[in-house]
Amino acid sequence: MKRINSSQMHSLCVQPCFLIGTYNENETPNFCPITWVSVTYENNQYLLIISMNGDKKTKENIARTNLLSANLVSTNMLELLDYFGTRSGKDKPKNEMTFEYSDGAELHVPTLNLSRWVYECEIDSMVQKGDTTTYFCKMKNVQYDEKLKEPDGLGDINLTVLEPVVYSGMYHSIGKCLGRIGDFYKDPPQ
Ligand SMILES: Cc1cc2nc3c(=O)[nH]c(=O)nc-3n(C[C@H](O)[C@H](O)[C@H](O)COP(=O)(O)O)c2cc1C
């Protein structure tokens, strides 16, 4: 293998796709694709990290409500992902496509019925860098598809059931489940 030296133009590589759900002033839902999503841990709790650049209806809604949902996008949601990502709720309501949503189980946030993994979040804190806002979000509830058997813990979520869309500038699906931590490296016998 020979690697090619490149620039930050190629910064997008292997990102999960989420649709961030917020309520507008009139209680209609707004969804917006965000792939700058990760997780950190502080004081016995996990925090979802979500980064948003520029002016967005989603950012206005969060400033007003302090709440959001993060809906994992599966491969059967690509049309919705494209629709929500190619317009802004600032211009007009995103209601030309039909989709079903429900209010969160714990928080007053819109959740997409098609999504197989949903975080209901309250904003804990945020960091502003230029016109990018990075939100640290408390996960008040996590909903997952019942077809995913009760996860045994953090290391027991079979992503092949969720069929997530992975973004690199293009959309991809994932392949097979390869195993768990400890399945591959074995300490040599002493
Ligand atoms: C696949 C995809 C991924 C995106 N990821 C991000 C992202 O991580 N951060 C961001 O600021 N904008 C991202 N965007 C752009 C927003 O989705 C876009 O600005 C959206 O129209 C904002 O909608 P709103 O104004 O209704 O909130 C992405 C768009 C697409 C299509």
The ligand as a Gaussian input file, in Angstrom:
#p B3LYP/6-31G(d) Opt

LIG

0 1
 C      -25.755000      13.876000       4.830000
 C      -25.712000      15.235000       5.432000
 C      -24.944000      15.456000       6.574000
 C      -24.875000      16.726000       7.173000
 N      -24.117000      16.889000       8.287000
 C      -24.006000      18.108000       8.846000
 C      -23.225000      18.286000      10.019000
 O      -22.661000      17.336000      10.573000
 N      -23.130000      19.521000      10.552000
 C      -23.760000      20.595000       9.985000
 O      -23.607000      21.716000      10.493000
 N      -24.559000      20.463000       8.900000
 C      -24.701000      19.239000       8.310000
 N      -25.503000      19.067000       7.213000
 C      -26.253000      20.213000       6.688000
 C      -27.632000      20.385000       7.341000
 O      -28.347000      19.190000       7.363000
 C      -28.409000      21.471000       6.568000
 O      -27.767000      22.718000       6.853000
 C      -29.884000      21.544000       6.880000
 O      -30.532000      22.084000       5.774000
 C      -30.243000      22.415000       8.079000
 O      -31.629000      22.330000       8.278000
 P      -32.421000      23.316000       9.278000
 O      -32.052000      24.723000       8.902000
 O      -33.863000      22.998000       8.993000
 O      -32.001000      22.975000      10.665000
 C      -25.584000      17.795000       6.596000
 C      -26.379000      17.586000       5.446000
 C      -26.435000      16.315000       4.877000
 C      -27.275000      16.097000       3.649000

